[in-house]
Amino acid sequence: MRCSRQVSVLLALVLCATGLRAQDRPHVFRGATIYPVSGPPIENGVLVIHQGKIVAVGPANRVSIPRGAVELDVRGKVIIPGLVDTHSHIGGGDGGDRSATLHPEVRILDAIDPQHDTFWKARAGGITTMNIMPGSGHLMSGQTVYVKPRMARTIQEMLFCQDPLREVCGGMKMANGTNSLGNPPSPGTRAKSAALVRQLFLKAVEYREKIRQAQGDPAKMPARDLQMEALVEILEGKRIVHFHTHRHDDILTAIRLGQEFGFRPVLHHVSEAWKVADEIARARVPCSIIVLDSPGGKHEAVDIRWENGAALEKAGVDVAFHTDDGITDSRLFLRSAALGVRAGMSRQKALEALTLAGARMLGLENRIGSLDPGKDADFVVLSGDPFSVYTHVEQTWIDGRKVFDRANPEHRKYATGGYGVYRGDVYGHDEGEE
């Protein structure tokens, strides 16, 4: 019995070592239609990845195959960049509480469970980067975090940043409209909401000036203030504001706040953006929109239209899609772009809205969002056209590692199962990846 156990351990070590060597070898995907997003589609394309990065992409007759590469036949398939979800709530985290309406010091990364089963929703949906937000209901719910849904045991393994104590690892979630209205200490009116935000930013401007006047002298530095530190990062352009807003007047209020304090927000949801698309374009503010395919929800979103994306595209606004999961299931994220095309968006801009546009809104376009040499090897293998209702996500790859495979029965459960599959009481974790 003891001998058998020793053999099993030895075999596991050998297999592990073999897997590591395989990861060090270049991987070549041959024969698919490839949508780089940064350029036109490539028929009978070739994608080469190595050590987590894209090495080459192009037509079969123009791409050199590295010696010793692992070659995969993907004829009849479609390869697109990994999807970027600019607004998600998966991972079981929370945010600010009812003790205040402004919580700039709160970090969602301190509340995310990196082993939460909902991350399988992202993998099954082809999402390789997401902006996880603190919960709603506040003028400022706290700091968001940019992550990849890798197979991870700690949140550190998911982050884009290296040191969450010294680096900016995400944006800031803000909101206006009915979400932030309520009983004290929440404001009771829209005007008071804007006034409270302005007052806090004025304090941040003063705090920043004290730091400048100190000129690095510890004796002259103001007392450390977590709220002010986060806001100064916004004022200095280090932290992007992700602004939840719906009504056309609320949209313009968010833009005014950005103009007053010198930050450029990303506007989220913008249900009535089609009413003020030209004004948004003139302000050069990007929009991350959601597509709803069933009635219900907030009264301020009653005028939301599928044509939102088309109206913003026509006006020249940089537009992306998001899930706001669980409003839209992460597994159905591709469908948002398909509905956008149905309502008048171009195919090119709709696909960009799932990928490169979202990367720009997170400030990560140099690493993700398109299939270009040097970028992270984040991509999705589809069964067919990206905008077809019959298309499935067959494989999801992050940093050159396969994290979802629909052909794997355990993975497939997460792609096709109901709500219970993400409660952790139906199927266990499957941490196998290639």
Buried (B, 14 or more C-beta within 10 A) or exposed (E): EEEEEEEEEEEEEEEEEEEEEEBEBBBBBBBBBBBBBBEEBBEEBBBBBBEBBBBBBBEEEEBEBBEEBBEBEBEEBBBBBBBBBBBBBBBBBBBBEEEBBBBBBBBBBEBBBBBBBBBBBBBBBBBBBBBBBBBBBBBBBBBBBBBBBBBBEEBBEBBBBEEBEEEBBBBBBBBBBBBBBBEEEBBEEBEBBBEBBBEBBEBBBEBBEEBEEEEEEEEEEBEEBEBBBBBBBBBEEEBBBBBBBBBBBBBBBBBEBBEEBEBBBBBBBBBBBBBBBEBBBEBEBBBBBBBBEEEEEBEBBEBBBBBBBBBBBBBEBBBBBBBBBBBBBBBBBBBBBBBBBBBBBBBBBBBBBBBBBBBBBBBBBEBBBBBBEEBBBBBBBBBBEBBEEEBBBBBBBBBBBBBBBBEBEEBBBBBEBEEEBBEBEEBEEBEEBB
